[in-house]
Amino acid sequence: MKIDAIKNGIVIDHITAGCGMQIYNMLGLDKLDCSVAIIKNAPSLKTGKKDIIKIDSHIDLNLDIISFLSPNATVNIIENEVCVEKRSVDLPERLVNIIRCKNPRCITTTEQEIRHEFILSDRAKREYRCIYCDTKANP
Ligand SMILES: [Zn+2]
């Protein structure tokens, strides 16, 4: 498959194969007016397969969402068909208003105004815990 190179925009590369759609949804890319391409199962030297997202515009991306779902992803900023910046993402220590607690008795499910906050509890397992009730959350 051949996708036109983008002139100005963002390429999220090295996404864990199978995570591209989830990142697309959680970043809210369906709400953009510009063209967005998701390439699934592209060949990768490192991991065999990867997903790639190309966004034909410069937008602010929530890097915490990308690193939570796919910690090995890289974010490339493209200007005039040249990659001017390459950012690797790192697992965030805190996730604020990105995921919701699964515990039905957690205060975040009953109080509307409260923020959903998780702290990284195990980096190797990519495991987070709700700061209010300690319930585990994984991607
Ligand atoms: Zn909770």
Boltz pocket constraint, residues with backbone or C-beta under 6 A from the ligand:
constraints:
  - pocket:
      binder: B
      contacts: [[A, 101], [A, 102], [A, 103], [A, 106], [A, 107], [A, 108], [A, 130], [A, 131], [A, 132], [A, 133], [A, 134], [A, 135]]
      max_distance: 6.0
